[in-house]
Amino acid sequence: MNGQLIDGHVVTVAVSRIPKNHRCTFIDAVPGKVLFVKNLTLNTSNEDLLHAFDGATRARIIKDKETGQSKHFGFVQYDSKVAAQRALKTMNGREIDGNEVLVLFATARGTVLWEM
């Protein structure tokens, strides 16, 4: 599939893996009140995500517009930056519905979150 043309766009396929013992260095992710949560299961609901993050005020799973299925990531919001920082430290690498999740501060699309 790498290099193929789909809908007028060239597809680039690459494998990206972060070792479990690797510590991310955040360079553009300014701590805020919203966390990005990656590697969720198809079955994880908004309510499941909200309950997994103690003290969170809102949670939203991002779904495919056509199929309605989870895109395996979501966002969790807190009332304060301090609470969000605590949650990131507590939840990053923990399991939600059987999957180990990656938790980062939410940033604008296209922002580099870490350097390897």
N, C-alpha and C positions, 0 to 999 in steps of 0.2 A: 504494500500500500504506500510505502514511502516514495514520494516523488510523483504520485498519481495526481491527476487533475480531477477534482470533484467540485461541481457547481462553479467552475471558473477559478478555483483556488488550488494551488499546489499544496498537497498534504505532506507534512514532515512528521515522521514518527521517531520518537526517541524514548529510551528507557530512563526513568528518573527514580533513583532509590536513595533514601536517606537512611544510613545505618542507625539501628536502634540506640546505639551508644553515642551518636553524634549530637553535639549541642549546637543549636542554631544561633547565629549571631544576627540579630535583627538590625537592619540598617535603615529602612524607610518606614517600618511599622511603628508609628507613634502610638503609644498606649492610649486607648480610648475606652469607651463604654461597650463596644461591640466586639465580639469574638467570632472568628471564622472556625468552623468545626468540619473537618474532612474525614472521610472513610466511614461514613454512616451506612447502616444496612438499608435495604429497600423497605424493611418493615418499621424502621424508626419513625415515629410520628412527631409532630410539633410538641405534643404533650410529653412524650417520652424524653425529648431533648430538653424541654423546660425543667422537668423533674430531675434530670441527671445533673443539672447545673444549679446547685443550691444557691438560693437568693436571686436568681435571674428573674427579670421582669417580663421578658418576651423571648420567644424562640420560633424560628421559622426554617423548615426544611425547603430547599429549593427543588422544584419539580419540573420535569420536561413538559413543555406546553402542549405537545401533541399526545403523549402517552399518559401523562399524569403521574409517572413513576419518579421516585426520588432520583436526584442526580448525585446522591451520596455525600452531599455537603449541606451545611446550613449555617445560620447565624444565631447567636445568643446575645441578648442585651442586658446590661446591668444599669442600676441607678447611678453608680459612681465608677470612676476609673480605678480606684483602689480595689473595689469588689471584683472588677473584671480582671485585674492583675492577679489577685488571689486565686480566682477560678482558673485562669490560664495555668498557673503553677500547679494547681491541684489536679486538673483534668487532663492535661497534655500527656498522652501515652496511656491513659486509662481506657477501660473497655466500656462501650455502650452497646447493648444488645449483642454482645459477643465479638464486636470489632474493636480493635485498638484505634483510638482516634488521635488525630493531629489537631492541636488547637493553637491558633495564631490570632494576633490582633487583626481585625478586619481593616483592609486598606482599599484605596481606589483601585479599580481594575488596572492590571498591567504593572503594578508596583512590585519591585523585587522584595521578597520577604526575608531572604537570608542569603548569605554567601557561603559557598562550600569550601 
